[in-house]
Amino acid sequence: DTGEFLNSIDIRPINNGVNISSDVPQAVFMEYGTSRINERRHFRNSISRITPKIKETIALEMKTTS
């Protein structure tokens, strides 16, 4: 409700991909749930949704550089 989680998301390029993370303590509990809170798959849903676009971008880059 405060935007703290959304504002905490950090995306950084690494070797052959990206690292998407959050430094707020509740992020892991929101993503995976607890015995009292249902999971809210923010990161895993985003990764599933964007993976085809990432693969397409990489394939296009490989074509243009070869």
C-alpha positions in Angstrom: 0.0 0.0 0.0 2.9 2.4 0.6 4.9 1.7 -2.6 7.9 0.6 -0.6 8.2 -2.8 -2.3 7.7 -1.4 -5.8 10.3 1.4 -5.2 12.8 -1.2 -3.8 13.0 -3.3 -7.0 16.5 -3.2 -8.4 17.5 -4.4 -11.9 21.1 -4.8 -12.8 22.8 -6.5 -15.8 25.1 -9.4 -14.9 27.2 -11.6 -17.1 24.6 -13.1 -19.5 21.4 -11.8 -18.0 20.0 -9.6 -15.3 19.6 -9.7 -11.6 16.2 -8.5 -10.3 16.0 -8.1 -6.6 14.6 -6.1 -3.7 16.3 -5.2 -0.4 13.1 -4.9 1.7 12.7 -7.7 4.2 9.1 -8.5 3.2 9.9 -9.2 -0.4 10.8 -12.8 0.1 7.6 -13.4 2.2 5.5 -11.7 -0.5 7.0 -13.8 -3.3 6.9 -17.2 -1.6 4.3 -16.7 1.1 4.3 -17.9 4.7 2.2 -20.1 6.8 -0.2 -17.2 7.1 0.2 -15.2 3.9 -0.4 -16.6 0.4 2.4 -16.2 -2.1 2.3 -13.3 -4.6 4.6 -14.3 -7.4 5.8 -10.9 -8.5 9.3 -11.8 -9.6 8.6 -15.3 -10.9 5.6 -14.0 -12.9 7.6 -11.2 -14.4 10.5 -13.5 -15.3 8.1 -15.9 -17.0 6.4 -13.1 -18.9 9.6 -11.4 -20.1 11.8 -14.5 -20.9 10.5 -14.8 -24.5 11.3 -11.1 -25.1 14.8 -11.5 -23.6 15.5 -14.5 -25.8 14.2 -12.6 -28.9 16.4 -9.7 -28.1 19.5 -11.9 -27.6 18.9 -13.7 -30.9 18.4 -10.5 -32.8 21.7 -9.1 -31.3 23.6 -12.2 -32.2 22.3 -12.0 -35.8 23.3 -8.3 -36.2 26.8 -8.8 -34.8 27.7 -11.9 -36.8 
